[in-house]
Amino acid sequence: MNTTWRTEQLRRLNQTMKAIEILAEHPDLTVIYQGKAWGYRDLLELSVRIFRLARQEGFDVHAFELWFAKDAELFAHYGLEWRVG
């Protein structure tokens, strides 16, 4: 994967995250965006994808690491792994 592709992916993922961010406050909702129904688990999966791409691009991901560590049980409940490192 090249840097340009990852940067474009980050941009698109960030747009999607902004569109579905209401789920962070209302995890019981479903949001329709770009023809897809997005649930809370999707929001968490998207955050993991953004984290991984951002880390590969050399962005500061410390805030993600703190959030993931704090909410590790939440991610585990949804069957998501985010392993740092």
Biopython code that builds the backbone (N, CA, C, O; Angstrom):
import numpy as np
from Bio.PDB.StructureBuilder import StructureBuilder

atoms = [
    (1, "MET", "N", (0.841, -1.184, 0.000)),
    (1, "MET", "CA", (0.000, 0.000, 0.000)),
    (1, "MET", "C", (0.880, 1.239, 0.000)),
    (1, "MET", "O", (1.870, 1.312, 0.728)),
    (2, "ASN", "N", (0.521, 2.183, -0.798)),
    (2, "ASN", "CA", (1.329, 3.394, -0.804)),
    (2, "ASN", "C", (0.709, 4.466, 0.088)),
    (2, "ASN", "O", (-0.452, 4.382, 0.489)),
    (3, "THR", "N", (1.512, 5.457, 0.379)),
    (3, "THR", "CA", (1.105, 6.530, 1.281)),
    (3, "THR", "C", (-0.110, 7.281, 0.763)),
    (3, "THR", "O", (-1.012, 7.602, 1.536)),
    (4, "THR", "N", (-0.149, 7.564, -0.519)),
    (4, "THR", "CA", (-1.271, 8.302, -1.093)),
    (4, "THR", "C", (-2.576, 7.547, -0.894)),
    (4, "THR", "O", (-3.590, 8.147, -0.539)),
    (5, "TRP", "N", (-2.559, 6.239, -1.119)),
    (5, "TRP", "CA", (-3.761, 5.426, -0.944)),
    (5, "TRP", "C", (-4.222, 5.462, 0.509)),
    (5, "TRP", "O", (-5.411, 5.641, 0.774)),
    (6, "ARG", "N", (-3.297, 5.295, 1.454)),
    (6, "ARG", "CA", (-3.661, 5.305, 2.877)),
    (6, "ARG", "C", (-4.208, 6.666, 3.292)),
    (6, "ARG", "O", (-5.163, 6.746, 4.065)),
    (7, "THR", "N", (-3.611, 7.720, 2.787)),
    (7, "THR", "CA", (-4.087, 9.064, 3.120)),
    (7, "THR", "C", (-5.502, 9.274, 2.592)),
    (7, "THR", "O", (-6.340, 9.847, 3.288)),
    (8, "GLU", "N", (-5.777, 8.823, 1.380)),
    (8, "GLU", "CA", (-7.123, 8.927, 0.808)),
    (8, "GLU", "C", (-8.109, 8.091, 1.615)),
    (8, "GLU", "O", (-9.233, 8.526, 1.867)),
    (9, "GLN", "N", (-7.698, 6.906, 2.017)),
    (9, "GLN", "CA", (-8.551, 6.059, 2.856)),
    (9, "GLN", "C", (-8.872, 6.763, 4.166)),
    (9, "GLN", "O", (-10.022, 6.764, 4.605)),
    (10, "LEU", "N", (-7.871, 7.360, 4.789)),
    (10, "LEU", "CA", (-8.091, 8.092, 6.039)),
    (10, "LEU", "C", (-9.107, 9.212, 5.840)),
    (10, "LEU", "O", (-9.980, 9.419, 6.684)),
    (11, "ARG", "N", (-8.998, 9.922, 4.747)),
    (11, "ARG", "CA", (-9.930, 11.012, 4.461)),
    (11, "ARG", "C", (-11.355, 10.484, 4.344)),
    (11, "ARG", "O", (-12.278, 11.053, 4.928)),
    (12, "ARG", "N", (-11.539, 9.399, 3.594)),
    (12, "ARG", "CA", (-12.880, 8.824, 3.418)),
    (12, "ARG", "C", (-13.422, 8.254, 4.728)),
    (12, "ARG", "O", (-14.596, 8.438, 5.049)),
    (13, "LEU", "N", (-12.572, 7.568, 5.479)),
    (13, "LEU", "CA", (-13.012, 7.008, 6.757)),
    (13, "LEU", "C", (-13.405, 8.115, 7.727)),
    (13, "LEU", "O", (-14.372, 7.976, 8.477)),
    (14, "ASN", "N", (-12.661, 9.208, 7.711)),
    (14, "ASN", "CA", (-12.976, 10.341, 8.574)),
    (14, "ASN", "C", (-14.326, 10.952, 8.198)),
    (14, "ASN", "O", (-15.090, 11.339, 9.082)),
    (15, "GLN", "N", (-14.629, 11.042, 6.912)),
    (15, "GLN", "CA", (-15.933, 11.555, 6.471)),
    (15, "GLN", "C", (-17.055, 10.658, 6.986)),
    (15, "GLN", "O", (-18.082, 11.142, 7.462)),
    (16, "THR", "N", (-16.850, 9.361, 6.887)),
    (16, "THR", "CA", (-17.857, 8.415, 7.373)),
    (16, "THR", "C", (-18.020, 8.543, 8.879)),
    (16, "THR", "O", (-19.141, 8.551, 9.389)),
    (17, "MET", "N", (-16.898, 8.642, 9.593)),
    (17, "MET", "CA", (-16.959, 8.773, 11.050)),
    (17, "MET", "C", (-17.768, 10.007, 11.443)),
    (17, "MET", "O", (-18.573, 9.947, 12.372)),
    (18, "LYS", "N", (-17.564, 11.107, 10.757)),
    (18, "LYS", "CA", (-18.322, 12.328, 11.054)),
    (18, "LYS", "C", (-19.812, 12.117, 10.807)),
    (18, "LYS", "O", (-20.647, 12.644, 11.542)),
    (19, "ALA", "N", (-20.142, 11.353, 9.779)),
    (19, "ALA", "CA", (-21.547, 11.118, 9.440)),
    (19, "ALA", "C", (-22.251, 10.236, 10.468)),
    (19, "ALA", "O", (-23.460, 10.361, 10.662)),
    (20, "ILE", "N", (-21.513, 9.354, 11.122)),
    (20, "ILE", "CA", (-22.152, 8.413, 12.050)),
    (20, "ILE", "C", (-21.791, 8.680, 13.509)),
    (20, "ILE", "O", (-22.113, 7.866, 14.374)),
    (21, "GLU", "N", (-21.130, 9.800, 13.801)),
    (21, "GLU", "CA", (-20.641, 10.056, 15.154)),
    (21, "GLU", "C", (-21.747, 10.130, 16.203)),
    (21, "GLU", "O", (-21.459, 9.979, 17.391)),
    (22, "ILE", "N", (-22.987, 10.356, 15.813)),
    (22, "ILE", "CA", (-24.108, 10.373, 16.757)),
    (22, "ILE", "C", (-24.194, 9.044, 17.518)),
    (22, "ILE", "O", (-24.704, 8.999, 18.637)),
    (23, "LEU", "N", (-23.697, 7.974, 16.912)),
    (23, "LEU", "CA", (-23.743, 6.660, 17.553)),
    (23, "LEU", "C", (-22.913, 6.607, 18.831)),
    (23, "LEU", "O", (-23.189, 5.793, 19.713)),
    (24, "ALA", "N", (-21.909, 7.456, 18.942)),
    (24, "ALA", "CA", (-21.085, 7.481, 20.151)),
    (24, "ALA", "C", (-21.923, 7.869, 21.369)),
    (24, "ALA", "O", (-21.688, 7.377, 22.473)),
    (25, "GLU", "N", (-22.893, 8.744, 21.165)),
    (25, "GLU", "CA", (-23.761, 9.180, 22.257)),
    (25, "GLU", "C", (-25.037, 8.357, 22.359)),
    (25, "GLU", "O", (-25.666, 8.305, 23.416)),
    (26, "HIS", "N", (-25.417, 7.714, 21.259)),
    (26, "HIS", "CA", (-26.661, 6.936, 21.218)),
    (26, "HIS", "C", (-26.390, 5.579, 20.559)),
    (26, "HIS", "O", (-26.785, 5.355, 19.415)),
    (27, "PRO", "N", (-25.718, 4.679, 21.277)),
    (27, "PRO", "CA", (-25.310, 3.405, 20.677)),
    (27, "PRO", "C", (-26.464, 2.495, 20.258)),
    (27, "PRO", "O", (-26.254, 1.515, 19.544)),
    (28, "ASP", "N", (-27.670, 2.813, 20.696)),
    (28, "ASP", "CA", (-28.820, 1.987, 20.331)),
    (28, "ASP", "C", (-29.427, 2.381, 18.986)),
    (28, "ASP", "O", (-30.301, 1.683, 18.473)),
    (29, "LEU", "N", (-28.970, 3.493, 18.414)),
    (29, "LEU", "CA", (-29.489, 3.954, 17.123)),
    (29, "LEU", "C", (-28.847, 3.207, 15.959)),
    (29, "LEU", "O", (-27.822, 2.542, 16.108)),
    (30, "THR", "N", (-29.471, 3.337, 14.816)),
    (30, "THR", "CA", (-28.897, 2.899, 13.545)),
    (30, "THR", "C", (-28.913, 4.118, 12.633)),
    (30, "THR", "O", (-29.916, 4.827, 12.548)),
    (31, "VAL", "N", (-27.803, 4.356, 11.955)),
    (31, "VAL", "CA", (-27.677, 5.502, 11.061)),
    (31, "VAL", "C", (-27.559, 4.989, 9.633)),
    (31, "VAL", "O", (-26.784, 4.073, 9.360)),
    (32, "ILE", "N", (-28.320, 5.573, 8.731)),
    (32, "ILE", "CA", (-28.212, 5.231, 7.314)),
    (32, "ILE", "C", (-27.281, 6.252, 6.670)),
    (32, "ILE", "O", (-27.541, 7.454, 6.711)),
    (33, "TYR", "N", (-26.197, 5.766, 6.076)),
    (33, "TYR", "CA", (-25.230, 6.635, 5.410)),
    (33, "TYR", "C", (-24.676, 5.896, 4.211)),
    (33, "TYR", "O", (-24.228, 4.756, 4.331)),
    (34, "GLN", "N", (-24.702, 6.530, 3.069)),
    (34, "GLN", "CA", (-24.224, 5.959, 1.812)),
    (34, "GLN", "C", (-24.856, 4.590, 1.534)),
    (34, "GLN", "O", (-24.187, 3.656, 1.091)),
    (35, "GLY", "N", (-26.143, 4.502, 1.802)),
    (35, "GLY", "CA", (-26.886, 3.291, 1.489)),
    (35, "GLY", "C", (-26.646, 2.124, 2.427)),
    (35, "GLY", "O", (-27.057, 1.002, 2.130)),
    (36, "LYS", "N", (-25.995, 2.362, 3.546)),
    (36, "LYS", "CA", (-25.692, 1.291, 4.500)),
    (36, "LYS", "C", (-26.244, 1.660, 5.866)),
    (36, "LYS", "O", (-26.230, 2.826, 6.261)),
    (37, "ALA", "N", (-26.730, 0.656, 6.581)),
    (37, "ALA", "CA", (-27.159, 0.853, 7.960)),
    (37, "ALA", "C", (-25.947, 0.656, 8.865)),
    (37, "ALA", "O", (-25.328, -0.408, 8.863)),
    (38, "TRP", "N", (-25.613, 1.686, 9.636)),
    (38, "TRP", "CA", (-24.445, 1.670, 10.513)),
    (38, "TRP", "C", (-24.906, 1.573, 11.963)),
    (38, "TRP", "O", (-25.764, 2.341, 12.399)),
    (39, "GLY", "N", (-24.340, 0.636, 12.700)),
    (39, "GLY", "CA", (-24.616, 0.492, 14.124)),
    (39, "GLY", "C", (-23.388, 0.841, 14.948)),
    (39, "GLY", "O", (-22.346, 1.219, 14.412)),
    (40, "TYR", "N", (-23.531, 0.709, 16.256)),
    (40, "TYR", "CA", (-22.450, 1.082, 17.162)),
    (40, "TYR", "C", (-21.189, 0.261, 16.911)),
    (40, "TYR", "O", (-20.081, 0.798, 16.947)),
    (41, "ARG", "N", (-21.349, -1.033, 16.657)),
    (41, "ARG", "CA", (-20.187, -1.879, 16.372)),
    (41, "ARG", "C", (-19.439, -1.356, 15.139)),
    (41, "ARG", "O", (-18.209, -1.376, 15.103)),
    (42, "ASP", "N", (-20.176, -0.896, 14.145)),
    (42, "ASP", "CA", (-19.549, -0.329, 12.945)),
    (42, "ASP", "C", (-18.701, 0.894, 13.294)),
    (42, "ASP", "O", (-17.615, 1.082, 12.746)),
    (43, "LEU", "N", (-19.206, 1.725, 14.209)),
    (43, "LEU", "CA", (-18.456, 2.897, 14.650)),
    (43, "LEU", "C", (-17.133, 2.469, 15.284)),
    (43, "LEU", "O", (-16.087, 3.055, 15.006)),
    (44, "LEU", "N", (-17.186, 1.449, 16.132)),
    (44, "LEU", "CA", (-15.967, 0.959, 16.779)),
    (44, "LEU", "C", (-15.004, 0.360, 15.757)),
    (44, "LEU", "O", (-13.801, 0.611, 15.814)),
    (45, "GLU", "N", (-15.532, -0.432, 14.822)),
    (45, "GLU", "CA", (-14.674, -1.014, 13.780)),
    (45, "GLU", "C", (-14.002, 0.076, 12.954)),
    (45, "GLU", "O", (-12.822, -0.024, 12.621)),
    (46, "LEU", "N", (-14.751, 1.101, 12.633)),
    (46, "LEU", "CA", (-14.217, 2.209, 11.857)),
    (46, "LEU", "C", (-13.095, 2.915, 12.613)),
    (46, "LEU", "O", (-12.086, 3.301, 12.023)),
    (47, "SER", "N", (-13.276, 3.079, 13.912)),
    (47, "SER", "CA", (-12.228, 3.731, 14.702)),
    (47, "SER", "C", (-10.946, 2.908, 14.703)),
    (47, "SER", "O", (-9.851, 3.469, 14.677)),
    (48, "VAL", "N", (-11.072, 1.587, 14.734)),
    (48, "VAL", "CA", (-9.887, 0.719, 14.685)),
    (48, "VAL", "C", (-9.202, 0.851, 13.328)),
    (48, "VAL", "O", (-7.975, 0.918, 13.260)),
    (49, "ARG", "N", (-9.971, 0.889, 12.260)),
    (49, "ARG", "CA", (-9.383, 1.056, 10.916)),
    (49, "ARG", "C", (-8.649, 2.386, 10.797)),
    (49, "ARG", "O", (-7.545, 2.449, 10.257)),
    (50, "ILE", "N", (-9.269, 3.447, 11.304)),
    (50, "ILE", "CA", (-8.625, 4.763, 11.269)),
    (50, "ILE", "C", (-7.336, 4.734, 12.078)),
    (50, "ILE", "O", (-6.310, 5.249, 11.634)),
    (51, "PHE", "N", (-7.384, 4.137, 13.258)),
    (51, "PHE", "CA", (-6.195, 4.032, 14.108)),
    (51, "PHE", "C", (-5.046, 3.352, 13.369)),
    (51, "PHE", "O", (-3.922, 3.853, 13.350)),
    (52, "ARG", "N", (-5.340, 2.214, 12.768)),
    (52, "ARG", "CA", (-4.279, 1.452, 12.089)),
    (52, "ARG", "C", (-3.675, 2.226, 10.917)),
    (52, "ARG", "O", (-2.455, 2.264, 10.757)),
    (53, "LEU", "N", (-4.523, 2.835, 10.108)),
    (53, "LEU", "CA", (-4.013, 3.619, 8.977)),
    (53, "LEU", "C", (-3.240, 4.851, 9.449)),
    (53, "LEU", "O", (-2.184, 5.173, 8.904)),
    (54, "ALA", "N", (-3.764, 5.531, 10.452)),
    (54, "ALA", "CA", (-3.097, 6.730, 10.963)),
    (54, "ALA", "C", (-1.726, 6.382, 11.531)),
    (54, "ALA", "O", (-0.757, 7.113, 11.327)),
    (55, "ARG", "N", (-1.653, 5.272, 12.236)),
    (55, "ARG", "CA", (-0.367, 4.841, 12.799)),
    (55, "ARG", "C", (0.623, 4.532, 11.683)),
    (55, "ARG", "O", (1.795, 4.897, 11.776)),
    (56, "GLN", "N", (0.162, 3.865, 10.631)),
    (56, "GLN", "CA", (1.039, 3.551, 9.494)),
    (56, "GLN", "C", (1.547, 4.813, 8.812)),
    (56, "GLN", "O", (2.658, 4.840, 8.282)),
    (57, "GLU", "N", (0.728, 5.853, 8.829)),
    (57, "GLU", "CA", (1.107, 7.117, 8.195)),
    (57, "GLU", "C", (1.951, 7.997, 9.108)),
    (57, "GLU", "O", (2.400, 9.070, 8.703)),
    (58, "GLY", "N", (2.165, 7.548, 10.330)),
    (58, "GLY", "CA", (3.006, 8.304, 11.250)),
    (58, "GLY", "C", (2.291, 9.395, 12.028)),
    (58, "GLY", "O", (2.939, 10.250, 12.631)),
    (59, "PHE", "N", (0.954, 9.376, 12.023)),
    (59, "PHE", "CA", (0.200, 10.356, 12.794)),
    (59, "PHE", "C", (0.246, 10.008, 14.282)),
    (59, "PHE", "O", (0.475, 8.857, 14.653)),
    (60, "ASP", "N", (0.030, 11.003, 15.115)),
    (60, "ASP", "CA", (-0.014, 10.793, 16.560)),
    (60, "ASP", "C", (-1.315, 10.066, 16.899)),
    (60, "ASP", "O", (-2.399, 10.613, 16.696)),
    (61, "VAL", "N", (-1.218, 8.856, 17.406)),
    (61, "VAL", "CA", (-2.396, 8.048, 17.723)),
    (61, "VAL", "C", (-2.551, 7.842, 19.229)),
    (61, "VAL", "O", (-3.275, 6.948, 19.668)),
    (62, "HIS", "N", (-1.877, 8.664, 20.006)),
    (62, "HIS", "CA", (-1.905, 8.525, 21.463)),
    (62, "HIS", "C", (-3.337, 8.592, 22.013)),
    (62, "HIS", "O", (-3.696, 7.810, 22.893)),
    (63, "ALA", "N", (-4.141, 9.506, 21.508)),
    (63, "ALA", "CA", (-5.524, 9.633, 21.987)),
    (63, "ALA", "C", (-6.315, 8.350, 21.730)),
    (63, "ALA", "O", (-7.107, 7.931, 22.575)),
    (64, "PHE", "N", (-6.105, 7.724, 20.568)),
    (64, "PHE", "CA", (-6.751, 6.442, 20.277)),
    (64, "PHE", "C", (-6.311, 5.391, 21.288)),
    (64, "PHE", "O", (-7.136, 4.654, 21.828)),
    (65, "GLU", "N", (-5.009, 5.326, 21.542)),
    (65, "GLU", "CA", (-4.473, 4.326, 22.464)),
    (65, "GLU", "C", (-5.078, 4.472, 23.854)),
    (65, "GLU", "O", (-5.409, 3.474, 24.494)),
    (66, "LEU", "N", (-5.223, 5.697, 24.322)),
    (66, "LEU", "CA", (-5.838, 5.939, 25.632)),
    (66, "LEU", "C", (-7.294, 5.493, 25.638)),
    (66, "LEU", "O", (-7.754, 4.851, 26.583)),
    (67, "TRP", "N", (-8.019, 5.842, 24.570)),
    (67, "TRP", "CA", (-9.430, 5.459, 24.482)),
    (67, "TRP", "C", (-9.567, 3.945, 24.447)),
    (67, "TRP", "O", (-10.371, 3.375, 25.185)),
    (68, "PHE", "N", (-8.790, 3.294, 23.599)),
    (68, "PHE", "CA", (-8.880, 1.844, 23.484)),
    (68, "PHE", "C", (-8.541, 1.167, 24.805)),
    (68, "PHE", "O", (-9.214, 0.215, 25.199)),
    (69, "ALA", "N", (-7.511, 1.642, 25.492)),
    (69, "ALA", "CA", (-7.122, 1.051, 26.773)),
    (69, "ALA", "C", (-8.231, 1.242, 27.809)),
    (69, "ALA", "O", (-8.538, 0.329, 28.575)),
    (70, "LYS", "N", (-8.822, 2.425, 27.825)),
    (70, "LYS", "CA", (-9.888, 2.732, 28.782)),
    (70, "LYS", "C", (-11.135, 1.891, 28.513)),
    (70, "LYS", "O", (-11.795, 1.443, 29.450)),
    (71, "ASP", "N", (-11.454, 1.680, 27.253)),
    (71, "ASP", "CA", (-12.679, 0.974, 26.884)),
    (71, "ASP", "C", (-12.415, -0.417, 26.311)),
    (71, "ASP", "O", (-13.176, -0.899, 25.472)),
    (72, "ALA", "N", (-11.347, -1.057, 26.758)),
    (72, "ALA", "CA", (-10.977, -2.380, 26.237)),
    (72, "ALA", "C", (-12.118, -3.388, 26.384)),
    (72, "ALA", "O", (-12.350, -4.201, 25.488)),
    (73, "GLU", "N", (-12.821, -3.336, 27.503)),
    (73, "GLU", "CA", (-13.930, -4.271, 27.716)),
    (73, "GLU", "C", (-15.045, -4.036, 26.702)),
    (73, "GLU", "O", (-15.668, -4.984, 26.224)),
    (74, "LEU", "N", (-15.289, -2.787, 26.383)),
    (74, "LEU", "CA", (-16.317, -2.452, 25.396)),
    (74, "LEU", "C", (-15.966, -3.046, 24.035)),
    (74, "LEU", "O", (-16.811, -3.652, 23.377)),
    (75, "PHE", "N", (-14.720, -2.869, 23.623)),
    (75, "PHE", "CA", (-14.291, -3.422, 22.340)),
    (75, "PHE", "C", (-14.386, -4.950, 22.362)),
    (75, "PHE", "O", (-14.833, -5.560, 21.391)),
    (76, "ALA", "N", (-13.969, -5.559, 23.458)),
    (76, "ALA", "CA", (-14.032, -7.016, 23.584)),
    (76, "ALA", "C", (-15.482, -7.496, 23.511)),
    (76, "ALA", "O", (-15.767, -8.535, 22.915)),
    (77, "HIS", "N", (-16.394, -6.737, 24.119)),
    (77, "HIS", "CA", (-17.814, -7.091, 24.083)),
    (77, "HIS", "C", (-18.328, -7.189, 22.644)),
    (77, "HIS", "O", (-19.174, -8.029, 22.338)),
    (78, "TYR", "N", (-17.822, -6.342, 21.779)),
    (78, "TYR", "CA", (-18.216, -6.343, 20.371)),
    (78, "TYR", "C", (-17.305, -7.215, 19.514)),
    (78, "TYR", "O", (-17.411, -7.213, 18.288)),
    (79, "GLY", "N", (-16.408, -7.962, 20.160)),
    (79, "GLY", "CA", (-15.540, -8.885, 19.436)),
    (79, "GLY", "C", (-14.462, -8.209, 18.617)),
    (79, "GLY", "O", (-14.018, -8.750, 17.604)),
    (80, "LEU", "N", (-14.036, -7.029, 19.046)),
    (80, "LEU", "CA", (-13.035, -6.277, 18.290)),
    (80, "LEU", "C", (-11.692, -6.283, 19.002)),
    (80, "LEU", "O", (-11.611, -6.103, 20.217)),
    (81, "GLU", "N", (-10.651, -6.490, 18.226)),
    (81, "GLU", "CA", (-9.286, -6.407, 18.728)),
    (81, "GLU", "C", (-8.640, -5.183, 18.136)),
    (81, "GLU", "O", (-8.852, -4.870, 16.964)),
    (82, "TRP", "N", (-7.866, -4.499, 18.917)),
    (82, "TRP", "CA", (-7.237, -3.286, 18.408)),
    (82, "TRP", "C", (-5.742, -3.277, 18.639)),
    (82, "TRP", "O", (-5.072, -2.336, 18.214)),
    (83, "ARG", "N", (-5.212, -4.249, 19.272)),
    (83, "ARG", "CA", (-3.794, -4.353, 19.657)),
    (83, "ARG", "C", (-2.888, -3.234, 19.166)),
    (83, "ARG", "O", (-2.781, -2.972, 17.968)),
    (84, "VAL", "N", (-2.259, -2.603, 20.094)),
    (84, "VAL", "CA", (-1.257, -1.587, 19.780)),
    (84, "VAL", "C", (0.074, -2.290, 19.649)),
    (84, "VAL", "O", (0.422, -3.146, 20.462)),
    (85, "GLY", "N", (0.821, -1.919, 18.613)),
    (85, "GLY", "CA", (2.157, -2.501, 18.459)),
    (85, "GLY", "C", (2.261, -3.424, 17.292)),
    (85, "GLY", "O", (3.328, -3.985, 17.041)),
]
sb = StructureBuilder()
sb.init_structure("model")
sb.init_model(0)
sb.init_chain("A")
sb.init_seg("    ")
for serial, (resi, resn, name, xyz) in enumerate(atoms, 1):
    if name == "N":
        sb.init_residue(resn, " ", resi, " ")
    sb.init_atom(name, np.array(xyz, "f"), 0.0, 1.0, " ", f" {name:<3s}", serial, name[0])
structure = sb.get_structure()
